[in-house]
Amino acid sequence: MAITLIVTAFILIAAGLVGTFIPMFPGLPIGWLGLFVAFFSPKCTLNIWTIVITLLLMLIISVLDYIIPAKMVKKSGGTKSGERGALIGSMSGIILVNPLILIFGSFIGALIGELINNSKNMKKAFKSAFSSFVGFLLGTGIKAFLTLSFLLILILNLLFGWF
């Protein structure tokens, strides 16, 4: 049973890592679930605080993943309309169950928001939209890094009893 739990944990973390790059696949929560499963294996000595802290990080990053594109619009000089558009565009990919909208939703939303605000300034609209897409990529990178951290935590725990 102990080996089954560890193998399942590695499979979940690997699936989570792949899932961070696949739209509409909750990679980060699935990766964390791998740590949670490992916690119940007698071969694993993960501390409850490790599970709780990684859970909190996973929840925070999951929420920030939708907020980062909107904040990137603001940082690039975009308007509130662009920020709202980026946020709505990010969320619409989930609601509409469409991977293309999930990838480019924040870009499209920020572009539409900026054009609604000022249809004459196409350059600013594209700058804001591009910034929101960079924010999407940044969020994806952060999720991948955290999921890799879950894998590293599990490996170091199994080898050295750390965490």
OpenMM code with the backbone's topology and positions (N, CA, C; nanometers):
from openmm import Vec3, app, unit

residues = "MET ALA ILE THR LEU ILE VAL THR ALA PHE ILE LEU ILE ALA ALA GLY LEU VAL GLY THR PHE ILE PRO MET PHE PRO GLY LEU PRO ILE GLY TRP LEU GLY LEU PHE VAL ALA PHE PHE SER PRO LYS CYS THR LEU ASN ILE TRP THR ILE VAL ILE THR LEU LEU LEU MET LEU ILE ILE SER VAL LEU ASP TYR ILE ILE PRO ALA LYS MET VAL LYS LYS SER GLY GLY THR LYS SER GLY GLU ARG GLY ALA LEU ILE GLY SER MET SER GLY ILE ILE LEU VAL ASN PRO LEU ILE LEU ILE PHE GLY SER PHE ILE GLY ALA LEU ILE GLY GLU LEU ILE ASN ASN SER LYS ASN MET LYS LYS ALA PHE LYS SER ALA PHE SER SER PHE VAL GLY PHE LEU LEU GLY THR GLY ILE LYS ALA PHE LEU THR LEU SER PHE LEU LEU ILE LEU ILE LEU ASN LEU LEU PHE GLY TRP PHE".split()
positions = [
    Vec3(0.0817, -0.1197, 0.0000),
    Vec3(0.0000, 0.0000, 0.0000),
    Vec3(0.0857, 0.1257, 0.0000),
    Vec3(0.1969, 0.1241, 0.0754),
    Vec3(0.2839, 0.2414, 0.0856),
    Vec3(0.3435, 0.2777, -0.0504),
    Vec3(0.3880, 0.1780, -0.1224),
    Vec3(0.4466, 0.2025, -0.2550),
    Vec3(0.3396, 0.2541, -0.3507),
    Vec3(0.2206, 0.2004, -0.3421),
    Vec3(0.1108, 0.2448, -0.4282),
    Vec3(0.0820, 0.3933, -0.4058),
    Vec3(0.0814, 0.4349, -0.2797),
    Vec3(0.0572, 0.5762, -0.2499),
    Vec3(0.1684, 0.6654, -0.3046),
    Vec3(0.2923, 0.6223, -0.2916),
    Vec3(0.4056, 0.7016, -0.3416),
    Vec3(0.4013, 0.7101, -0.4940),
    Vec3(0.3762, 0.5989, -0.5601),
    Vec3(0.3675, 0.5988, -0.7065),
    Vec3(0.2519, 0.6887, -0.7514),
    Vec3(0.1390, 0.6791, -0.6836),
    Vec3(0.0245, 0.7643, -0.7155),
    Vec3(0.0604, 0.9111, -0.6965),
    Vec3(0.1337, 0.9411, -0.5902),
    Vec3(0.1757, 1.0792, -0.5634),
    Vec3(0.2629, 1.1316, -0.6774),
    Vec3(0.3591, 1.0514, -0.7225),
    Vec3(0.4456, 1.0937, -0.8337),
    Vec3(0.3655, 1.1129, -0.9619),
    Vec3(0.2709, 1.0238, -0.9869),
    Vec3(0.1878, 1.0366, -1.1070),
    Vec3(0.1046, 1.1644, -1.1003),
    Vec3(0.0460, 1.1938, -0.9844),
    Vec3(-0.0342, 1.3149, -0.9702),
    Vec3(0.0501, 1.4408, -0.9874),
    Vec3(0.1687, 1.4407, -0.9294),
    Vec3(0.2551, 1.5592, -0.9439),
    Vec3(0.2991, 1.5749, -1.0895),
    Vec3(0.3333, 1.4644, -1.1554),
    Vec3(0.3713, 1.4715, -1.2976),
    Vec3(0.2539, 1.5209, -1.3823),
    Vec3(0.1346, 1.4692, -1.3544),
    Vec3(0.0147, 1.5149, -1.4271),
    Vec3(-0.0103, 1.6627, -1.3987),
    Vec3(0.0129, 1.7034, -1.2751),
    Vec3(-0.0035, 1.8441, -1.2393),
    Vec3(0.0937, 1.9331, -1.3133),
    Vec3(0.2168, 1.8870, -1.3267),
    Vec3(0.3179, 1.9650, -1.3995),
    Vec3(0.2788, 1.9809, -1.5456),
    Vec3(0.2384, 1.8722, -1.6074),
    Vec3(0.1918, 1.8793, -1.7464),
    Vec3(0.0685, 1.9700, -1.7536),
    Vec3(-0.0181, 1.9580, -1.6558),
    Vec3(-0.1421, 2.0350, -1.6540),
    Vec3(-0.1243, 2.1845, -1.6407),
    Vec3(-0.0104, 2.2282, -1.5874),
    Vec3(0.0118, 2.3727, -1.5782),
    Vec3(0.0263, 2.4355, -1.7160),
    Vec3(0.0586, 2.3548, -1.8154),
    Vec3(0.0766, 2.4053, -1.9517),
    Vec3(-0.0427, 2.3751, -2.0420),
    Vec3(-0.1378, 2.2975, -1.9915),
    Vec3(-0.2557, 2.2625, -2.0708),
    Vec3(-0.3740, 2.3436, -2.0188),
    Vec3(-0.4305, 2.4270, -2.1032),
    Vec3(-0.5454, 2.5055, -2.0592),
    Vec3(-0.6603, 2.4159, -2.0123),
    Vec3(-0.7301, 2.4637, -1.9136),
    Vec3(-0.8492, 2.3991, -1.8595),
    Vec3(-0.8185, 2.2701, -1.7841),
    Vec3(-0.6945, 2.2512, -1.7445),
    Vec3(-0.6555, 2.1361, -1.6647),
    Vec3(-0.5994, 2.1925, -1.5347),
    Vec3(-0.6569, 2.1600, -1.4217),
    Vec3(-0.6123, 2.2194, -1.2950),
    Vec3(-0.4806, 2.1584, -1.2466),
    Vec3(-0.3735, 2.1905, -1.3156),
    Vec3(-0.2450, 2.1289, -1.2883),
    Vec3(-0.1937, 2.1512, -1.1477),
    Vec3(-0.1972, 2.2734, -1.1007),
    Vec3(-0.1428, 2.3034, -0.9685),
    Vec3(-0.2175, 2.2298, -0.8574),
    Vec3(-0.3513, 2.2319, -0.8540),
    Vec3(-0.4200, 2.1547, -0.7496),
    Vec3(-0.3949, 2.0044, -0.7593),
    Vec3(-0.3842, 1.9521, -0.8799),
    Vec3(-0.3570, 1.8091, -0.8956),
    Vec3(-0.2155, 1.7775, -0.8466),
    Vec3(-0.1193, 1.8657, -0.8744),
    Vec3(0.0155, 1.8473, -0.8234),
    Vec3(0.0181, 1.8473, -0.6712),
    Vec3(-0.0565, 1.9406, -0.6100),
    Vec3(-0.0622, 1.9445, -0.4641),
    Vec3(-0.1279, 1.8171, -0.4099),
    Vec3(-0.2282, 1.7685, -0.4798),
    Vec3(-0.2945, 1.6455, -0.4384),
    Vec3(-0.1933, 1.5307, -0.4293),
    Vec3(-0.0919, 1.5328, -0.5159),
    Vec3(0.0140, 1.4327, -0.5078),
    Vec3(0.0865, 1.4375, -0.3740),
    Vec3(0.1190, 1.5571, -0.3273),
    Vec3(0.1817, 1.5703, -0.1945),
    Vec3(0.0877, 1.5201, -0.0858),
    Vec3(-0.0387, 1.5537, -0.0983),
    Vec3(-0.1380, 1.5132, 0.0014),
    Vec3(-0.1488, 1.3610, 0.0078),
    Vec3(-0.1496, 1.2947, -0.1069),
    Vec3(-0.1556, 1.1484, -0.1108),
    Vec3(-0.0299, 1.0898, -0.0474),
    Vec3(0.0856, 1.1461, -0.0775),
    Vec3(0.2114, 1.0970, -0.0212),
    Vec3(0.2130, 1.1092, 0.1312),
    Vec3(0.1484, 1.2112, 0.1817),
    Vec3(0.1421, 1.2346, 0.3266),
    Vec3(0.0894, 1.1115, 0.4006),
    Vec3(0.0034, 1.0341, 0.3380),
    Vec3(-0.0574, 0.9181, 0.4022),
    Vec3(0.0237, 0.7894, 0.3857),
    Vec3(0.1334, 0.7963, 0.3157),
    Vec3(0.2176, 0.6786, 0.2992),
    Vec3(0.3131, 0.6654, 0.4179),
    Vec3(0.3273, 0.5458, 0.4714),
    Vec3(0.4216, 0.5264, 0.5819),
    Vec3(0.5678, 0.5504, 0.5402),
    Vec3(0.5952, 0.5428, 0.4117),
    Vec3(0.7320, 0.5660, 0.3632),
    Vec3(0.7661, 0.7146, 0.3558),
    Vec3(0.6660, 0.7973, 0.3669),
    Vec3(0.6833, 0.9416, 0.3556),
    Vec3(0.6660, 1.0044, 0.4940),
    Vec3(0.7527, 1.0999, 0.5265),
    Vec3(0.7464, 1.1629, 0.6586),
    Vec3(0.7161, 1.3124, 0.6475),
    Vec3(0.6346, 1.3482, 0.5516),
    Vec3(0.5995, 1.4890, 0.5349),
    Vec3(0.5313, 1.5424, 0.6606),
    Vec3(0.5707, 1.6610, 0.6995),
    Vec3(0.5148, 1.7295, 0.8146),
    Vec3(0.3791, 1.7891, 0.7769),
    Vec3(0.2862, 1.7944, 0.8709),
    Vec3(0.1548, 1.8536, 0.8437),
    Vec3(0.1692, 1.9999, 0.8023),
    Vec3(0.2700, 2.0687, 0.8572),
    Vec3(0.2909, 2.2090, 0.8207),
    Vec3(0.3336, 2.2234, 0.6751),
    Vec3(0.4069, 2.1270, 0.6246),
    Vec3(0.4441, 2.1286, 0.4829),
    Vec3(0.3188, 2.1188, 0.3968),
    Vec3(0.2277, 2.0307, 0.4362),
    Vec3(0.1026, 2.0134, 0.3614),
    Vec3(0.0195, 2.1415, 0.3678),
    Vec3(0.0081, 2.2004, 0.4861),
    Vec3(-0.0729, 2.3209, 0.5029),
    Vec3(-0.0121, 2.4389, 0.4269),
    Vec3(0.1187, 2.4586, 0.4389),
    Vec3(0.1845, 2.5713, 0.3705),
    Vec3(0.1761, 2.5563, 0.2194),
    Vec3(0.1996, 2.4353, 0.1693),
    Vec3(0.1902, 2.4156, 0.0241),
    Vec3(0.0455, 2.4313, -0.0234),
    Vec3(-0.0516, 2.3920, 0.0601),
    Vec3(-0.1923, 2.4134, 0.0255),
    Vec3(-0.2220, 2.5627, 0.0137),
    Vec3(-0.1761, 2.6399, 0.1110),
    Vec3(-0.1985, 2.7847, 0.1067),
    Vec3(-0.1311, 2.8476, -0.0149),
    Vec3(-0.0081, 2.8074, -0.0434),
    Vec3(0.0612, 2.8590, -0.1623),
    Vec3(-0.0152, 2.8230, -0.2892),
    Vec3(-0.0621, 2.6999, -0.2960),
    Vec3(-0.1374, 2.6557, -0.4131),
    Vec3(-0.2636, 2.7396, -0.4309),
    Vec3(-0.3353, 2.7646, -0.3221),
    Vec3(-0.4581, 2.8442, -0.3307),
    Vec3(-0.4290, 2.9889, -0.3711),
    Vec3(-0.3259, 3.0468, -0.3117),
    Vec3(-0.2896, 3.1853, -0.3443),
    Vec3(-0.2489, 3.1982, -0.4903),
    Vec3(-0.1628, 3.1092, -0.5368),
    Vec3(-0.1158, 3.1153, -0.6764),
    Vec3(-0.2313, 3.0877, -0.7729),
    Vec3(-0.3215, 2.9979, -0.7361),
    Vec3(-0.4363, 2.9697, -0.8228),
    Vec3(-0.5223, 3.0946, -0.8412),
    Vec3(-0.5415, 3.1714, -0.7355),
    Vec3(-0.6195, 3.2951, -0.7451),
    Vec3(-0.5401, 3.4009, -0.8221),
    Vec3(-0.4118, 3.4148, -0.7884),
    Vec3(-0.3285, 3.5152, -0.8560),
    Vec3(-0.3172, 3.4906, -1.0057),
    Vec3(-0.3303, 3.3657, -1.0451),
    Vec3(-0.3206, 3.3321, -1.1870),
    Vec3(-0.4246, 3.4068, -1.2703),
    Vec3(-0.5373, 3.4399, -1.2099),
    Vec3(-0.6408, 3.5152, -1.2807),
    Vec3(-0.6239, 3.6656, -1.2634),
    Vec3(-0.5533, 3.7061, -1.1596),
    Vec3(-0.5365, 3.8486, -1.1306),
    Vec3(-0.4127, 3.9072, -1.1995),
    Vec3(-0.3074, 3.8287, -1.2151),
    Vec3(-0.1811, 3.8784, -1.2713),
    Vec3(-0.1991, 3.9446, -1.4087),
    Vec3(-0.2728, 3.8826, -1.5039),
    Vec3(-0.2882, 3.9508, -1.6334),
    Vec3(-0.3498, 4.0895, -1.6210),
    Vec3(-0.4494, 4.1043, -1.5343),
    Vec3(-0.5127, 4.2356, -1.5161),
    Vec3(-0.4144, 4.3352, -1.4559),
    Vec3(-0.3342, 4.2904, -1.3618),
    Vec3(-0.2363, 4.3798, -1.2998),
    Vec3(-0.1262, 4.4188, -1.3994),
    Vec3(-0.0941, 4.3308, -1.4910),
    Vec3(0.0046, 4.3637, -1.5942),
    Vec3(-0.0491, 4.4723, -1.6872),
    Vec3(-0.1797, 4.4714, -1.7112),
    Vec3(-0.2422, 4.5769, -1.7927),
    Vec3(-0.2221, 4.7107, -1.7227),
    Vec3(-0.2496, 4.7134, -1.5938),
    Vec3(-0.2342, 4.8372, -1.5162),
    Vec3(-0.0892, 4.8845, -1.5176),
    Vec3(0.0036, 4.7902, -1.5002),
    Vec3(0.1460, 4.8247, -1.4975),
    Vec3(0.1935, 4.8826, -1.6308),
    Vec3(0.1321, 4.8397, -1.7393),
    Vec3(0.1732, 4.8883, -1.8715),
    Vec3(0.1053, 5.0198, -1.9087),
    Vec3(0.0268, 5.0747, -1.8162),
    Vec3(-0.0391, 5.2017, -1.8442),
    Vec3(-0.1811, 5.1871, -1.8951),
    Vec3(-0.2355, 5.0669, -1.8857),
    Vec3(-0.3720, 5.0441, -1.9313),
    Vec3(-0.4733, 5.1046, -1.8365),
    Vec3(-0.5957, 5.1084, -1.8809),
    Vec3(-0.7041, 5.1683, -1.8038),
    Vec3(-0.7758, 5.0614, -1.7209),
    Vec3(-0.8672, 5.1087, -1.6363),
    Vec3(-0.9515, 5.0160, -1.5585),
    Vec3(-1.0330, 4.9269, -1.6526),
    Vec3(-1.0750, 4.9824, -1.7655),
    Vec3(-1.1504, 4.9032, -1.8628),
    Vec3(-1.0653, 4.7881, -1.9161),
    Vec3(-0.9378, 4.8149, -1.9414),
    Vec3(-0.8466, 4.7097, -1.9864),
    Vec3(-0.8242, 4.6050, -1.8800),
    Vec3(-0.8095, 4.6495, -1.7549),
    Vec3(-0.7919, 4.5553, -1.6434),
    Vec3(-0.9136, 4.4648, -1.6298),
    Vec3(-1.0313, 4.5266, -1.6298),
    Vec3(-1.1547, 4.4480, -1.6175),
    Vec3(-1.1701, 4.3525, -1.7351),
    Vec3(-1.1377, 4.4014, -1.8537),
    Vec3(-1.1462, 4.3160, -1.9719),
    Vec3(-1.0532, 4.1962, -1.9628),
    Vec3(-0.9307, 4.2185, -1.9129),
    Vec3(-0.8347, 4.1088, -1.8974),
    Vec3(-0.8861, 4.0062, -1.7973),
    Vec3(-0.9420, 4.0535, -1.6867),
    Vec3(-0.9954, 3.9631, -1.5844),
    Vec3(-1.1145, 3.8847, -1.6390),
    Vec3(-1.2066, 3.9534, -1.7061),
    Vec3(-1.3224, 3.8859, -1.7649),
    Vec3(-1.2776, 3.7868, -1.8721),
    Vec3(-1.1809, 3.8266, -1.9530),
    Vec3(-1.1296, 3.7370, -2.0568),
    Vec3(-1.0641, 3.6137, -1.9989),
    Vec3(-0.9894, 3.6312, -1.8899),
    Vec3(-0.9249, 3.5160, -1.8240),
    Vec3(-1.0287, 3.4175, -1.7722),
    Vec3(-1.1314, 3.4707, -1.7088),
    Vec3(-1.2351, 3.3858, -1.6492),
    Vec3(-1.3253, 3.3221, -1.7556),
    Vec3(-1.3426, 3.3885, -1.8693),
    Vec3(-1.4356, 3.3380, -1.9706),
    Vec3(-1.3895, 3.2064, -2.0316),
    Vec3(-1.2601, 3.1813, -2.0334),
    Vec3(-1.2108, 3.0542, -2.0857),
    Vec3(-1.2585, 2.9357, -2.0041),
    Vec3(-1.2725, 2.9572, -1.8743),
    Vec3(-1.3221, 2.8514, -1.7866),
    Vec3(-1.4722, 2.8341, -1.8064),
    Vec3(-1.5420, 2.9457, -1.8095),
    Vec3(-1.6881, 2.9415, -1.8207),
    Vec3(-1.7311, 2.8828, -1.9551),
    Vec3(-1.6633, 2.9232, -2.0609),
    Vec3(-1.7002, 2.8774, -2.1952),
    Vec3(-1.6354, 2.7441, -2.2320),
    Vec3(-1.5514, 2.6915, -2.1449),
    Vec3(-1.4820, 2.5642, -2.1657),
    Vec3(-1.4150, 2.5620, -2.3033),
    Vec3(-1.3297, 2.6614, -2.3240),
    Vec3(-1.2617, 2.6741, -2.4521),
    Vec3(-1.1133, 2.7024, -2.4274),
    Vec3(-1.0253, 2.6095, -2.4668),
    Vec3(-0.8829, 2.6286, -2.4390),
    Vec3(-0.8223, 2.7510, -2.5077),
    Vec3(-0.8664, 2.7824, -2.6281),
    Vec3(-0.8123, 2.9003, -2.6960),
    Vec3(-0.8492, 3.0287, -2.6230),
    Vec3(-0.9726, 3.0345, -2.5735),
    Vec3(-1.0146, 3.1531, -2.4984),
    Vec3(-0.9393, 3.1588, -2.3663),
    Vec3(-0.9104, 3.0435, -2.3072),
    Vec3(-0.8345, 3.0424, -2.1830),
    Vec3(-0.6941, 3.0980, -2.2051),
    Vec3(-0.6319, 3.0627, -2.3155),
    Vec3(-0.4962, 3.1107, -2.3458),
    Vec3(-0.4985, 3.2581, -2.3842),
    Vec3(-0.5870, 3.2948, -2.4748),
    Vec3(-0.5867, 3.4311, -2.5283),
    Vec3(-0.6971, 3.5201, -2.4713),
    Vec3(-0.7745, 3.4685, -2.3753),
    Vec3(-0.8863, 3.5437, -2.3200),
    Vec3(-0.8454, 3.6748, -2.2569),
    Vec3(-0.7375, 3.6727, -2.1782),
    Vec3(-0.6949, 3.7967, -2.1132),
    Vec3(-0.6486, 3.8982, -2.2181),
    Vec3(-0.5831, 3.8520, -2.3237),
    Vec3(-0.5392, 3.9392, -2.4321),
    Vec3(-0.6602, 4.0035, -2.4998),
    Vec3(-0.7558, 3.9191, -2.5387),
    Vec3(-0.8750, 3.9673, -2.6085),
    Vec3(-0.9566, 4.0601, -2.5183),
    Vec3(-0.9721, 4.0202, -2.3916),
    Vec3(-1.0494, 4.1019, -2.2981),
    Vec3(-0.9860, 4.2380, -2.2750),
    Vec3(-0.8542, 4.2413, -2.2565),
    Vec3(-0.7851, 4.3697, -2.2365),
    Vec3(-0.7952, 4.4559, -2.3620),
    Vec3(-0.7808, 4.3950, -2.4781),
    Vec3(-0.7910, 4.4685, -2.6039),
    Vec3(-0.9304, 4.5309, -2.6188),
    Vec3(-1.0326, 4.4512, -2.5956),
    Vec3(-1.1698, 4.5024, -2.6067),
    Vec3(-1.1944, 4.6117, -2.5028),
    Vec3(-1.1487, 4.5882, -2.3803),
    Vec3(-1.1670, 4.6885, -2.2747),
    Vec3(-1.1005, 4.8208, -2.3085),
    Vec3(-0.9798, 4.8149, -2.3598),
    Vec3(-0.9081, 4.9383, -2.3965),
    Vec3(-0.9747, 5.0075, -2.5157),
    Vec3(-1.0222, 4.9281, -2.6119),
    Vec3(-1.0885, 4.9881, -2.7284),
    Vec3(-1.2233, 5.0493, -2.6914),
    Vec3(-1.2921, 4.9901, -2.5950),
    Vec3(-1.4174, 5.0509, -2.5465),
    Vec3(-1.3858, 5.1840, -2.4793),
    Vec3(-1.2771, 5.1869, -2.4051),
    Vec3(-1.2377, 5.3093, -2.3343),
    Vec3(-1.1934, 5.4187, -2.4315),
    Vec3(-1.1163, 5.3795, -2.5333),
    Vec3(-1.0654, 5.4766, -2.6303),
    Vec3(-1.0376, 5.4037, -2.7611),
    Vec3(-1.1326, 5.4075, -2.8519),
    Vec3(-1.1202, 5.3321, -2.9766),
    Vec3(-1.0176, 5.3912, -3.0725),
    Vec3(-0.9686, 5.5109, -3.0450),
    Vec3(-0.8739, 5.5759, -3.1361),
    Vec3(-0.7279, 5.5415, -3.1056),
    Vec3(-0.7019, 5.4866, -2.9888),
    Vec3(-0.5639, 5.4590, -2.9497),
    Vec3(-0.5365, 5.3085, -2.9573),
    Vec3(-0.5217, 5.2609, -3.0806),
    Vec3(-0.4999, 5.1192, -3.1056),
    Vec3(-0.3657, 5.0724, -3.0492),
    Vec3(-0.2638, 5.1582, -3.0549),
    Vec3(-0.1309, 5.1214, -3.0047),
    Vec3(-0.1355, 5.0920, -2.8549),
    Vec3(-0.2018, 5.1778, -2.7793),
    Vec3(-0.2139, 5.1584, -2.6346),
    Vec3(-0.2953, 5.0324, -2.6051),
    Vec3(-0.3992, 5.0094, -2.6827),
    Vec3(-0.4833, 4.8910, -2.6628),
    Vec3(-0.4019, 4.7634, -2.6821),
    Vec3(-0.3212, 4.7580, -2.7878),
    Vec3(-0.2394, 4.6394, -2.8120),
    Vec3(-0.1293, 4.6245, -2.7073),
    Vec3(-0.0744, 4.7361, -2.6609),
    Vec3(0.0271, 4.7303, -2.5553),
    Vec3(-0.0324, 4.6700, -2.4287),
    Vec3(-0.1504, 4.7143, -2.3899),
    Vec3(-0.2168, 4.6600, -2.2713),
    Vec3(-0.2510, 4.5128, -2.2905),
    Vec3(-0.3019, 4.4789, -2.4074),
    Vec3(-0.3398, 4.3404, -2.4353),
    Vec3(-0.2172, 4.2497, -2.4322),
    Vec3(-0.1068, 4.2951, -2.4912),
    Vec3(0.0155, 4.2156, -2.4902),
    Vec3(0.0657, 4.1974, -2.3466),
    Vec3(0.0553, 4.3019, -2.2660),
    Vec3(0.0975, 4.2928, -2.1259),
    Vec3(0.0139, 4.1907, -2.0504),
    Vec3(-0.1148, 4.1847, -2.0795),
    Vec3(-0.1990, 4.0855, -2.0123),
    Vec3(-0.1587, 3.9435, -2.0537),
    Vec3(-0.1196, 3.9256, -2.1801),
    Vec3(-0.0737, 3.7946, -2.2261),
    Vec3(0.0576, 3.7568, -2.1577),
    Vec3(0.1465, 3.8542, -2.1411),
    Vec3(0.2714, 3.8299, -2.0676),
    Vec3(0.2374, 3.7891, -1.9236),
    Vec3(0.1357, 3.8527, -1.8652),
    Vec3(0.0904, 3.8155, -1.7315),
    Vec3(0.0395, 3.6726, -1.7266),
    Vec3(-0.0311, 3.6311, -1.8308),
    Vec3(-0.0789, 3.4928, -1.8399),
    Vec3(0.0402, 3.3972, -1.8418),
    Vec3(0.1410, 3.4304, -1.9228),
    Vec3(0.2603, 3.3451, -1.9298),
    Vec3(0.3353, 3.3427, -1.7968),
    Vec3(0.3415, 3.4568, -1.7308),
    Vec3(0.4062, 3.4650, -1.6005),
    Vec3(0.3333, 3.3766, -1.4994),
    Vec3(0.2019, 3.3834, -1.4981),
    Vec3(0.1231, 3.2989, -1.4081),
    Vec3(0.1459, 3.1512, -1.4353),
    Vec3(0.1538, 3.1142, -1.5617),
    Vec3(0.1802, 2.9755, -1.5985),
    Vec3(0.3177, 2.9320, -1.5485),
    Vec3(0.4163, 3.0193, -1.5628),
    Vec3(0.5511, 2.9881, -1.5138),
    Vec3(0.5547, 2.9704, -1.3634),
    Vec3(0.4833, 3.0550, -1.2920),
    Vec3(0.4788, 3.0439, -1.1458),
    Vec3(0.4124, 2.9125, -1.1045),
    Vec3(0.3044, 2.8758, -1.1728),
    Vec3(0.2376, 2.7489, -1.1414),
    Vec3(0.3300, 2.6303, -1.1690),
    Vec3(0.4027, 2.6360, -1.2799),
    Vec3(0.4954, 2.5271, -1.3120),
    Vec3(0.6068, 2.5190, -1.2077),
    Vec3(0.6596, 2.6336, -1.1650),
    Vec3(0.7649, 2.6366, -1.0634),
    Vec3(0.7154, 2.5763, -0.9324),
    Vec3(0.5947, 2.6127, -0.8907),
    Vec3(0.5419, 2.5614, -0.7648),
    Vec3(0.5165, 2.4107, -0.7743),
    Vec3(0.4662, 2.3655, -0.8870),
    Vec3(0.4427, 2.2214, -0.9044),
    Vec3(0.5753, 2.1454, -0.9040),
    Vec3(0.6778, 2.2020, -0.9664),
    Vec3(0.8111, 2.1402, -0.9588),
    Vec3(0.8616, 2.1385, -0.8144),
    Vec3(0.8280, 2.2408, -0.7394),
    Vec3(0.8658, 2.2446, -0.5977),
    Vec3(0.7996, 2.1302, -0.5214),
    Vec3(0.6754, 2.0988, -0.5559),
    Vec3(0.6076, 1.9857, -0.4923),
    Vec3(0.6847, 1.8563, -0.5192),
    Vec3(0.7286, 1.8409, -0.6425),
    Vec3(0.8060, 1.7222, -0.6787),
    Vec3(0.9369, 1.7175, -0.6004),
    Vec3(1.0058, 1.8296, -0.5927),
    Vec3(1.1320, 1.8361, -0.5188),
    Vec3(1.1106, 1.8067, -0.3703),
    Vec3(1.0047, 1.8618, -0.3125),
    Vec3(0.9738, 1.8353, -0.1716),
    Vec3(0.9540, 1.6856, -0.1491),
    Vec3(0.8788, 1.6214, -0.2363),
    Vec3(0.8540, 1.4776, -0.2220),
    Vec3(0.9830, 1.3975, -0.2342),
    Vec3(1.0632, 1.4290, -0.3339),
    Vec3(1.1892, 1.3557, -0.3536),
    Vec3(1.2821, 1.3745, -0.2336),
    Vec3(1.2985, 1.4988, -0.1881),
    Vec3(1.3868, 1.5249, -0.0737),
    Vec3(1.3342, 1.4606, 0.0544),
    Vec3(1.2034, 1.4529, 0.0665),
    Vec3(1.1473, 1.3864, 0.1831),
    Vec3(1.1757, 1.2365, 0.1800),
    Vec3(1.1576, 1.1767, 0.0645),
    Vec3(1.1803, 1.0322, 0.0541),
    Vec3(1.3286, 0.9964, 0.0698),
    Vec3(1.4170, 1.0812, 0.0174),
    Vec3(1.5601, 1.0513, 0.0250),
    Vec3(1.6222, 1.0881, 0.1599),
    Vec3(1.5856, 1.2030, 0.2142),
    Vec3(1.6545, 1.2551, 0.3321),
    Vec3(1.5637, 1.2804, 0.4527),
    Vec3(1.4325, 1.2649, 0.4349),
    Vec3(1.3387, 1.2899, 0.5442),
    Vec3(1.3139, 1.4373, 0.5697),
    Vec3(1.3520, 1.5222, 0.4738),
    Vec3(1.3290, 1.6656, 0.4903),
    Vec3(1.1819, 1.6991, 0.4704),
    Vec3(1.1415, 1.8105, 0.5233),
    Vec3(1.0064, 1.8661, 0.5118),
    Vec3(0.9080, 1.7862, 0.5946),
] * unit.nanometer
topology = app.Topology()
chain = topology.addChain("A")
for resn in residues:
    res = topology.addResidue(resn, chain)
    for name in ("N", "CA", "C"):
        topology.addAtom(name, app.Element.getBySymbol(name[0]), res)
